[in-house]
């Protein structure tokens, strides 16, 4: 694929951050007429790819020109999470809002955030990647019709870079979802996500220190414990903390109100229907089944040991903050 620096990219979305012939840049796909309806952005990309949509590669500097050319929707709210704790359900609910764009763990966004870790060795580089990240979001959020809301759900490890994200968008309200660490670890061990099996573990090492060789249970426990601590340290009047065990239609409506979105009765009914199906499945045909008790019952001794050693205390501090915080930080 040869680099194409054309800026005629209206209707094209950056679907990945890649390296082509030694050049870092973006993979774009022509996605006019493609609604972002799947639970994850990459699921939508795969659907578009099956339609043989055109693709092209550009270097990052094309973003600087596109920011002046494309009309885009500014961010309405950010969704962060500690993995397997209901963030996809909340993102799906955001799609019920008329005039919304929901970007759920888009590769181009989260890979650029990872570059803060793997490739930033000076303030100049940090500034450069911040400009690129802002440009990628601008391109992904280009207005096609009458859209007025933009919700971005980040991959869990991106939350570790919250300070840098806030420097780009200081006024965007953000939500952090979390869950009992034992249940989170059990879920990740049952279906191991890519972030836990990253080959060189540079991203995880930046979160917990030397990730080295350790059991996945420990790696997971230490990572989510660190994310809990980040939420505890950075929560403020512009944030909301929400435990998985509190999720309900009224609470999700409260999240959207926190994002300054007023819901119609029809939108509330759509959210209620959405909450009845398994959030991660694109077909929307699999019913949601509560699994809290099951996860607690099947947790191994190692899971419980690692949870208690690395995650339980940060979790308890976070819960204490939620229970005693002012109404803006509190989730109910």
LINVEN-V876072 format. One record per backbone hydrogen bond with DSSP energy under -0.5 kcal/mol. NH is the residue of the N-H (numbers start at 0). CO is the residue of the C=O. E is the energy in kcal/mol with one decimal. If there is no record, write none. Layout:
# LINVEN-V876072
nh->(NH | NH)
co->(CO | CO)
e->(E | E)
This chain:
# LINVEN-V876072
nh->(3 | 8 | 11 | 12 | 14 | 14 | 15 | 17 | 17 | 19 | 22 | 23 | 24 | 25 | 26 | 27 | 27 | 28 | 29 | 30 | 30 | 33 | 34 | 36 | 40 | 42 | 43 | 44 | 45 | 46 | 47 | 48 | 49 | 50 | 50 | 51 | 52 | 55 | 56 | 57 | 59 | 61 | 62 | 63 | 64 | 65 | 66 | 67 | 68 | 68 | 69 | 71 | 72 | 75 | 76 | 77 | 78 | 79 | 79 | 81 | 89 | 90 | 91 | 92 | 93 | 94 | 94 | 95 | 96 | 99 | 100 | 102 | 102 | 103 | 104 | 104 | 108 | 109 | 110 | 111 | 112 | 113 | 114 | 115 | 115 | 116 | 117 | 118 | 119 | 120 | 125 | 126 | 127 | 128 | 129 | 130 | 131 | 132 | 133 | 134 | 135 | 136 | 137 | 138 | 139 | 140 | 141 | 142 | 147 | 148 | 150 | 151 | 152 | 152 | 153 | 153 | 157 | 158 | 158 | 159 | 160 | 161 | 164 | 165 | 166 | 167 | 167 | 168 | 171 | 172 | 173 | 174 | 175 | 176 | 177 | 183 | 184 | 185 | 186 | 187 | 188 | 189 | 190 | 195 | 196 | 196 | 204 | 205 | 206 | 206 | 207 | 208 | 213 | 218 | 219 | 220 | 221 | 222 | 223 | 224 | 225 | 226 | 227 | 228 | 229 | 230 | 231 | 232 | 233 | 234 | 238 | 239 | 240 | 241 | 243 | 245 | 246 | 251 | 252 | 253 | 254 | 255 | 256 | 257 | 258 | 259 | 260 | 267 | 268 | 269 | 270 | 271 | 272 | 273 | 274 | 275 | 276 | 277 | 280 | 283 | 286 | 287 | 294 | 295 | 296 | 297 | 298 | 303 | 304 | 305 | 306 | 307 | 308 | 309 | 310 | 310 | 311 | 314 | 315 | 316 | 317 | 318 | 319 | 320 | 321 | 322 | 323 | 324 | 328 | 329)
co->(56 | 6 | 8 | 28 | 12 | 26 | 26 | 15 | 24 | 22 | 19 | 21 | 17 | 57 | 15 | 25 | 55 | 12 | 53 | 10 | 28 | 30 | 32 | 34 | 103 | 39 | 39 | 40 | 41 | 42 | 43 | 44 | 45 | 46 | 47 | 48 | 47 | 27 | 1 | 25 | 23 | 58 | 59 | 60 | 60 | 61 | 62 | 64 | 64 | 65 | 65 | 69 | 140 | 149 | 149 | 172 | 151 | 77 | 174 | 176 | 85 | 86 | 87 | 88 | 89 | 90 | 91 | 92 | 93 | 96 | 148 | 100 | 150 | 101 | 102 | 152 | 105 | 105 | 106 | 107 | 108 | 109 | 110 | 111 | 112 | 113 | 113 | 114 | 114 | 118 | 121 | 122 | 123 | 124 | 125 | 126 | 127 | 128 | 129 | 130 | 131 | 132 | 133 | 134 | 135 | 136 | 138 | 70 | 98 | 98 | 100 | 76 | 102 | 150 | 78 | 151 | 154 | 154 | 155 | 156 | 157 | 158 | 160 | 161 | 162 | 163 | 164 | 164 | 168 | 75 | 237 | 77 | 239 | 79 | 241 | 179 | 180 | 181 | 182 | 183 | 184 | 185 | 186 | 192 | 192 | 193 | 200 | 201 | 202 | 203 | 203 | 204 | 211 | 214 | 215 | 216 | 217 | 218 | 219 | 220 | 221 | 222 | 223 | 224 | 225 | 226 | 227 | 228 | 229 | 230 | 235 | 173 | 328 | 175 | 177 | 242 | 243 | 247 | 248 | 249 | 250 | 251 | 252 | 253 | 254 | 256 | 255 | 263 | 264 | 265 | 266 | 267 | 268 | 269 | 270 | 272 | 273 | 285 | 277 | 280 | 284 | 275 | 290 | 291 | 292 | 293 | 294 | 299 | 300 | 301 | 302 | 303 | 304 | 305 | 305 | 306 | 306 | 310 | 311 | 312 | 313 | 314 | 315 | 316 | 317 | 318 | 319 | 320 | 325 | 325)
e->(-3.5 | -2.0 | -2.1 | -2.4 | -0.8 | -2.5 | -1.2 | -0.6 | -1.9 | -2.6 | -2.0 | -0.6 | -2.8 | -3.0 | -2.7 | -0.6 | -3.6 | -2.1 | -2.5 | -2.6 | -0.7 | -1.9 | -0.7 | -1.8 | -2.4 | -0.9 | -1.3 | -2.0 | -2.2 | -1.7 | -2.5 | -2.5 | -1.7 | -0.6 | -0.9 | -1.9 | -1.3 | -2.0 | -0.6 | -2.2 | -0.7 | -1.4 | -2.3 | -1.0 | -0.7 | -2.0 | -1.9 | -1.0 | -0.8 | -0.5 | -2.9 | -0.5 | -2.2 | -3.6 | -1.5 | -2.2 | -3.1 | -0.6 | -3.2 | -1.3 | -1.8 | -2.5 | -2.7 | -2.0 | -1.8 | -1.0 | -0.6 | -1.4 | -1.4 | -1.1 | -2.0 | -0.5 | -2.7 | -0.7 | -0.8 | -3.5 | -0.7 | -2.1 | -2.8 | -1.1 | -2.0 | -1.9 | -1.2 | -0.7 | -1.1 | -1.4 | -2.3 | -2.3 | -0.5 | -0.8 | -2.1 | -2.4 | -2.3 | -2.7 | -1.8 | -2.0 | -2.2 | -2.6 | -2.3 | -2.1 | -2.5 | -2.2 | -2.1 | -2.2 | -2.7 | -1.8 | -1.2 | -3.3 | -3.0 | -2.3 | -2.9 | -2.0 | -2.9 | -0.5 | -2.3 | -0.6 | -1.2 | -0.5 | -1.5 | -1.3 | -2.0 | -1.8 | -2.1 | -2.9 | -1.4 | -1.0 | -0.6 | -2.2 | -1.1 | -0.5 | -2.1 | -2.6 | -2.7 | -2.1 | -1.9 | -2.0 | -2.8 | -2.4 | -2.1 | -2.1 | -2.3 | -2.0 | -1.5 | -1.4 | -0.6 | -1.2 | -2.5 | -1.6 | -0.8 | -0.7 | -2.6 | -2.0 | -0.7 | -2.4 | -2.9 | -2.3 | -2.9 | -1.9 | -2.7 | -2.1 | -1.8 | -2.1 | -2.5 | -1.9 | -2.3 | -2.3 | -2.5 | -2.6 | -2.1 | -1.6 | -1.8 | -1.9 | -2.0 | -2.6 | -2.6 | -2.2 | -1.6 | -2.6 | -2.4 | -1.7 | -2.0 | -2.2 | -2.1 | -2.2 | -1.6 | -1.8 | -2.4 | -2.1 | -2.1 | -1.9 | -2.3 | -2.2 | -2.0 | -2.4 | -2.1 | -1.2 | -1.4 | -3.8 | -0.9 | -0.8 | -0.5 | -2.4 | -2.5 | -2.0 | -2.1 | -2.1 | -0.7 | -2.2 | -2.6 | -2.8 | -2.5 | -2.4 | -2.1 | -2.5 | -0.5 | -2.2 | -2.8 | -2.2 | -2.6 | -2.4 | -2.1 | -2.6 | -2.4 | -2.2 | -2.5 | -2.3 | -1.3 | -1.3 | -0.6 | -2.3)
